[in-house]
Amino acid sequence: MISAAAARIGIRADKALVRDLAAEVEWSKVSMLDADAYAEAVRANRRTPPGDLSADDVLALMDAYQEAKEDRGFSISKMYWC
């Protein structure tokens, strides 16, 4: 679904980028970061988002990922992009 989410927002993602984006989504989830906290956590942890993407790009991807899951029938809280 990461690949579908990337396509929704116009990010061309090869397998390596999809893997790295999935890892970023997982990091945000295990760190229990909501959208407001994600960009700050990236800065505070000196974390570089995958590819040439900005923190805002990754946030857009996470929102698109949540939408893709909901479209497929997943009903999970949007707070942690679970």
C-alpha positions as CSV (number, residue, x, y, z in Angstrom):
1,M,0.0,0.0,0.0
2,I,3.0,2.3,0.4
3,S,3.5,2.2,-3.4
4,A,-0.2,3.0,-4.0
5,A,0.1,5.9,-1.5
6,A,3.1,7.3,-3.2
7,A,1.4,7.1,-6.6
8,R,-1.6,9.0,-5.2
9,I,0.6,12.0,-4.4
10,G,2.8,11.8,-7.4
11,I,5.9,10.3,-5.9
12,R,7.6,7.8,-8.3
13,A,8.9,5.1,-6.0
14,D,11.0,2.2,-7.0
15,K,11.3,-0.9,-4.7
16,A,14.1,0.6,-2.7
17,L,12.2,3.9,-2.0
18,V,9.0,1.9,-1.1
19,R,11.1,-0.1,1.4
20,D,12.6,3.1,2.9
21,L,9.2,4.8,3.0
22,A,7.7,1.8,4.8
23,A,10.6,2.0,7.3
24,E,9.8,5.7,7.9
25,V,6.1,5.0,8.4
26,E,7.1,2.2,10.9
27,W,9.5,4.6,12.7
28,S,6.8,7.2,13.1
29,K,4.4,4.5,14.4
30,V,6.8,3.0,17.0
31,S,7.8,6.5,18.0
32,M,4.0,7.2,18.5
33,L,4.3,10.4,16.4
34,D,1.2,12.2,15.1
35,A,1.4,14.5,12.2
36,D,2.2,17.5,14.3
37,A,5.1,15.8,16.0
38,Y,6.6,14.1,13.0
39,A,8.5,17.0,11.4
40,E,9.8,18.1,14.8
41,A,11.0,14.6,15.6
42,V,12.8,14.4,12.3
43,R,14.7,17.6,13.1
44,A,15.3,16.6,16.7
45,N,16.7,13.2,15.8
46,R,18.6,14.6,12.8
47,R,16.7,12.1,10.7
48,T,16.8,12.4,6.9
49,P,13.6,11.4,5.2
50,P,14.0,8.8,2.4
51,G,15.0,9.7,-1.1
52,D,14.9,13.4,-1.9
53,L,11.7,13.8,0.0
54,S,11.1,16.5,2.6
55,A,9.3,15.8,6.0
56,D,6.2,17.4,4.4
57,D,6.4,14.9,1.5
58,V,6.6,12.1,4.0
59,L,3.6,13.5,5.9
60,A,1.6,13.7,2.7
61,L,2.6,10.1,1.9
62,M,1.5,9.0,5.4
63,D,-1.9,10.7,4.9
64,A,-2.2,9.0,1.5
65,Y,-1.2,5.7,3.0
66,Q,-4.0,6.1,5.6
67,E,-6.5,6.9,2.9
68,A,-5.4,3.9,0.8
69,K,-5.9,1.6,3.9
70,E,-9.4,3.1,4.5
71,D,-10.3,2.6,0.8
72,R,-9.4,-1.1,1.3
73,G,-11.6,-1.4,4.3
74,F,-9.1,-0.9,7.1
75,S,-10.6,1.1,10.0
76,I,-7.7,2.3,12.1
77,S,-7.1,5.5,14.0
78,K,-5.5,8.2,11.9
79,M,-3.5,9.6,14.8
80,Y,-0.6,7.2,14.5
81,W,-1.0,6.1,10.9
82,C,-1.5,2.6,12.1
